[in-house]
Amino acid sequence: MIVSVLPFKLKPGAVPELGQVFASNRILETAIQVEGCHTLVLASPDLAGDEAYVLGLWDDDEAYQRWMDHPDRGAATDDLLRLVAGDFDPTAPAGKWQVLRAIHDAEAASGAAGT
């Protein structure tokens, strides 16, 4: 498994609007349909800030590549470019990290401390 990490450096205060762009263009809803995609999250450390990240959990590099090659990927490029600060390449892949271990819910972790 891999985790994709796509950072967005935004104009000040643009985090809520980024969420609206993702929602109105159904970006996560489209990507989650790709074979091998398990979880997608759009997150920000500060809603009033200027950074956000898309985190994805994928079977492998090939699954993530299916998203990179998806015909609807990039459909919201113009909307995203209005929000980003500095250079942003909408065709660039996210950083990819190898997953060492993952637990998706409490039931999967039965027998763990605290359960």
C-alpha positions as CSV (number, residue, x, y, z in Angstrom):
1,M,0.0,0.0,0.0
2,I,1.0,3.6,-0.5
3,V,-0.2,6.9,0.8
4,S,-0.2,9.8,-1.6
5,V,0.3,13.3,-0.2
6,L,-0.6,16.2,-2.4
7,P,0.2,19.6,-0.8
8,F,-1.6,22.9,-1.7
9,K,0.1,26.2,-0.8
10,L,-2.8,28.6,-1.0
11,K,-3.6,32.3,-1.0
12,P,-4.3,33.5,2.6
13,G,-7.7,32.3,3.8
14,A,-8.4,30.2,0.7
15,V,-8.8,26.8,2.6
16,P,-12.6,27.0,2.8
17,E,-12.9,27.8,-0.9
18,L,-10.6,24.9,-1.7
19,G,-13.0,22.6,0.1
20,Q,-15.9,24.1,-1.9
21,V,-14.0,23.5,-5.2
22,F,-13.4,19.9,-4.2
23,A,-17.0,19.4,-3.3
24,S,-18.6,21.2,-6.3
25,N,-16.3,19.3,-8.7
26,R,-16.7,16.0,-6.8
27,I,-12.9,15.4,-7.0
28,L,-12.7,13.0,-4.1
29,E,-15.9,11.3,-5.1
30,T,-14.5,10.7,-8.6
31,A,-11.1,9.5,-7.4
32,I,-12.4,7.1,-4.9
33,Q,-14.1,5.2,-7.8
34,V,-10.6,4.3,-9.2
35,E,-9.8,0.7,-8.7
36,G,-7.3,0.4,-5.8
37,C,-8.2,3.6,-4.1
38,H,-9.3,3.0,-0.5
39,T,-9.5,6.4,1.3
40,L,-9.2,10.1,0.4
41,V,-9.0,13.0,2.7
42,L,-8.8,16.8,2.1
43,A,-7.3,18.3,5.3
44,S,-5.8,21.5,6.6
45,P,-4.0,22.2,9.8
46,D,-5.8,25.6,10.0
47,L,-9.1,26.5,8.2
48,A,-8.0,30.2,8.3
49,G,-4.5,29.3,7.0
50,D,-2.9,28.9,3.7
51,E,-2.1,25.2,3.3
52,A,-4.1,22.0,2.7
53,Y,-3.3,18.4,1.7
54,V,-5.0,15.6,-0.1
55,L,-4.1,12.3,1.5
56,G,-4.9,9.1,-0.3
57,L,-4.6,5.4,0.5
58,W,-3.9,3.2,-2.5
59,D,-3.2,-0.4,-3.2
60,D,0.0,0.4,-5.0
61,D,1.7,2.7,-7.5
62,E,-0.3,1.3,-10.3
63,A,-3.6,2.1,-8.6
64,Y,-2.4,5.7,-8.1
65,Q,-1.3,5.9,-11.7
66,R,-4.8,4.9,-12.8
67,W,-6.0,8.1,-11.1
68,M,-3.2,10.1,-12.7
69,D,-4.4,8.8,-16.1
70,H,-8.1,9.3,-15.3
71,P,-9.8,11.5,-17.9
72,D,-11.6,13.6,-15.2
73,R,-8.4,14.3,-13.2
74,G,-7.7,18.0,-13.7
75,A,-11.3,19.0,-14.5
76,A,-11.1,21.7,-11.8
77,T,-7.7,23.0,-12.7
78,D,-8.8,26.6,-13.5
79,D,-10.7,26.8,-10.1
80,L,-7.6,25.4,-8.3
81,L,-5.2,27.8,-10.0
82,R,-7.2,30.8,-8.7
83,L,-6.6,29.6,-5.1
84,V,-3.0,28.6,-5.1
85,A,-0.1,30.8,-4.2
86,G,3.1,30.7,-6.3
87,D,3.8,27.9,-8.8
88,F,1.5,24.9,-9.0
89,D,1.7,22.2,-11.6
90,P,-1.8,20.5,-11.7
91,T,-0.3,17.6,-13.7
92,A,2.4,16.8,-11.1
93,P,1.9,13.6,-9.0
94,A,1.6,13.7,-5.3
95,G,4.4,12.5,-3.1
96,K,4.1,8.8,-2.4
97,W,5.0,7.1,0.9
98,Q,5.1,3.3,1.5
99,V,2.6,2.2,4.2
100,L,4.3,0.2,6.9
101,R,1.1,-0.6,8.8
102,A,-2.5,0.6,8.6
103,I,-5.7,0.0,10.6
104,H,-8.9,1.3,9.2
105,D,-11.3,1.0,12.1
106,A,-11.6,-0.2,15.7
107,E,-13.1,-3.6,14.7
108,A,-10.0,-4.3,12.7
109,A,-7.9,-3.6,15.8
110,S,-9.8,-5.9,18.1
111,G,-7.6,-7.0,20.9
112,A,-5.6,-3.8,20.9
113,A,-5.0,-2.0,24.1
114,G,-8.0,0.0,25.2
115,T,-10.6,-2.1,23.4
